[in-house]
Amino acid sequence: FYLGLEAARTGDLAEAEKCFQSVSNDAEDSWCALANIARIRERREDYPGAAEDLATAADLARDARTKSRLYAEAARLYIKLQSDERARMLLGYAIELDPSNYAAIDFLRRFK
């Protein structure tokens, strides 16, 4: 996991993704590894892949606040992809999990 962070920090995105993939099957860190893979994919402009990885990371995260933040990040990418219905659904989950997630509330307000 930490090798992936170091590779990402130095700009070696291919190595970082490879390192995160290797720990993504570990139940303990899988959500975090997937979230980092999503960020790499977003930097590569693979928005559909990044959005799906963030949504999956949210599903796997253990606490409600983390789930909420990840769902809101995924929704931001779905908005970019013009998948408004999917974005609304994820924002709804995010706000339900953490009513104080102001980023999710703001994104949802923009739809209205």
C-alpha positions as CSV (number, residue, x, y, z in Angstrom):
1,F,0.0,0.0,0.0
2,Y,2.7,2.5,1.0
3,L,4.7,1.6,-2.1
4,G,1.7,2.7,-4.1
5,L,1.5,6.0,-2.3
6,E,5.2,6.6,-2.9
7,A,4.9,5.8,-6.6
8,A,1.9,8.1,-6.9
9,R,3.8,10.9,-5.1
10,T,6.7,10.6,-7.5
11,G,4.4,10.6,-10.5
12,D,4.8,6.9,-11.5
13,L,1.0,6.3,-11.9
14,A,1.4,2.9,-13.6
15,E,3.5,1.5,-10.7
16,A,1.1,3.1,-8.2
17,E,-1.9,1.5,-9.7
18,K,-0.1,-1.8,-9.8
19,C,0.7,-1.5,-6.1
20,F,-2.8,-0.5,-5.1
21,Q,-4.3,-3.4,-7.2
22,S,-2.1,-5.8,-5.3
23,V,-3.7,-4.8,-2.0
24,S,-7.2,-4.2,-3.3
25,N,-8.1,-7.8,-2.5
26,D,-7.1,-7.4,1.1
27,A,-10.3,-6.9,3.0
28,E,-8.6,-4.5,5.5
29,D,-7.4,-1.9,2.9
30,S,-9.4,-2.7,-0.2
31,W,-11.6,0.4,0.0
32,C,-8.6,2.7,0.4
33,A,-6.7,1.0,-2.4
34,L,-9.7,1.3,-4.7
35,A,-10.1,5.0,-3.8
36,N,-6.5,5.6,-4.7
37,I,-6.9,3.7,-7.9
38,A,-9.9,5.9,-8.7
39,R,-7.8,9.0,-8.2
40,I,-5.1,7.7,-10.6
41,R,-7.8,6.9,-13.2
42,E,-9.3,10.4,-12.8
43,R,-5.8,11.9,-13.4
44,R,-5.7,9.7,-16.6
45,E,-9.1,11.1,-17.5
46,D,-10.7,7.6,-17.2
47,Y,-13.8,9.1,-15.6
48,P,-16.1,6.1,-15.9
49,G,-13.5,3.8,-14.3
50,A,-12.7,6.3,-11.6
51,A,-16.4,6.8,-10.8
52,E,-17.1,3.1,-10.5
53,D,-14.0,2.5,-8.3
54,L,-15.1,5.3,-6.0
55,A,-18.6,3.9,-5.7
56,T,-17.2,0.4,-5.0
57,A,-14.7,1.9,-2.4
58,A,-17.7,3.6,-0.7
59,D,-19.5,0.3,-0.6
60,L,-16.5,-1.3,1.1
61,A,-15.6,1.5,3.5
62,R,-16.4,0.8,7.1
63,D,-17.7,4.1,8.5
64,A,-20.6,6.2,7.4
65,R,-18.6,9.4,7.0
66,T,-16.0,7.8,4.7
67,K,-18.8,6.1,2.7
68,S,-20.5,9.5,2.3
69,R,-17.4,11.3,1.1
70,L,-16.6,8.6,-1.4
71,Y,-20.2,8.5,-2.8
72,A,-20.1,12.3,-3.2
73,E,-16.7,12.1,-5.0
74,A,-18.2,9.4,-7.3
75,A,-21.3,11.6,-7.9
76,R,-19.0,14.5,-8.9
77,L,-17.5,12.3,-11.6
78,Y,-20.9,11.1,-12.7
79,I,-22.0,14.7,-13.1
80,K,-19.0,15.3,-15.3
81,L,-20.1,12.3,-17.3
82,Q,-23.6,13.6,-17.5
83,S,-25.0,10.6,-15.7
84,D,-27.3,12.7,-13.7
85,E,-29.6,10.0,-12.4
86,R,-26.7,7.9,-11.0
87,A,-25.2,11.1,-9.5
88,R,-28.5,11.9,-7.8
89,M,-28.8,8.4,-6.4
90,L,-25.2,8.5,-5.0
91,L,-25.7,12.0,-3.5
92,G,-28.8,10.7,-1.8
93,Y,-26.8,7.9,-0.2
94,A,-24.1,10.3,0.8
95,I,-26.5,12.7,2.5
96,E,-28.4,9.9,4.2
97,L,-25.1,8.5,5.6
98,D,-23.8,11.9,6.7
99,P,-26.3,14.7,6.8
100,S,-23.4,17.2,7.4
101,N,-21.7,16.3,4.1
102,Y,-21.9,19.8,2.7
103,A,-20.2,19.0,-0.6
104,A,-22.9,16.4,-1.3
105,I,-25.7,18.8,-0.3
106,D,-24.2,21.5,-2.6
107,F,-23.9,19.1,-5.5
108,L,-27.5,18.0,-5.1
109,R,-28.7,21.6,-4.8
110,R,-27.1,22.4,-8.2
111,F,-29.4,19.9,-9.8
112,K,-32.5,21.8,-8.7
